[in-house]
């Protein structure tokens, strides 16, 4: 007798900048969630789908639970974390291997008691002596006695086979939730905005990206061509100048790198135009947050 098929929703949660989006992209096998070395990059709930012969896991990448800053935007992001936990069958709590601090504990307080838990101990590639990790593993097993512990490196792909194996055992029996060829529920329009926002995080200073948002004004698909017009919203006139850069060089780099990601993901040529507009207080404007799909 063959094993019954298993399928379910899997929440990926953790503090900011612990590698949740990198892990999702690794699990799915392609880039569907933006990444950056800066914390709090993810703002939207992102679904990633991985299907094998025996199971289908629908991963929900959530924003890093924000404990340091308030405001309407961060409150909306934290609500999306709580919603993901309520709606999923299995929870993956991503921790940095060898580190369990105050922010991690605050996220752990959100864990539901009645759902299977996997601790993904990420950034294993940064541990020089693997034997030194043993006390940490023992500490985590004592703190989460019902959880499965999986040391891994989302960046390098180490430990993925074990994570799939442990996850498949914990998914409920049932038919697939999506087609076997589907990898995300994100539209090309949403992905286009996110690719532009990722370049803001990677190419601009420490504070600038957090005061920006990206709106897609026009998205036209003509066979193998996508025509996309986008606006980067910034809080201040001084931020606009930084995003554009001297002679427009920074904005050109943002647009060029985003376009390359779009063409690779969409499998089509992309014509992209990007403008920068000052919209002070957008992160506290409920109507604007709804238009951007953030509330």
Secondary structure, 3 states (H helix, E strand, C coil): CCCCCEEEEEEEECCCCCCHHHHHHHHHCCCCCCCCCCCCCCCCCEEEEEECCCEEEEEEECCCCCCCCCCHHHHHHHHHHHHHHHHCCEEEEEEECCCCCHHHHHHHCCCCCCCEEEEEEECHHHCCCHHHHHHHHHHHHHHCCCCEEEECECCCCECHHHHHHHHHHHCCECCCCCCCCCCECCCHHHHHHHHHHHHHHHHCCCCHHHHEEEEEEEEEEECCEEEEEEEEEECCHHHHHHHHCHHHHHHHHHHHHHHHHHHHHHCCEEEEEEEEEECCCHHHCHHHHHHCCCC
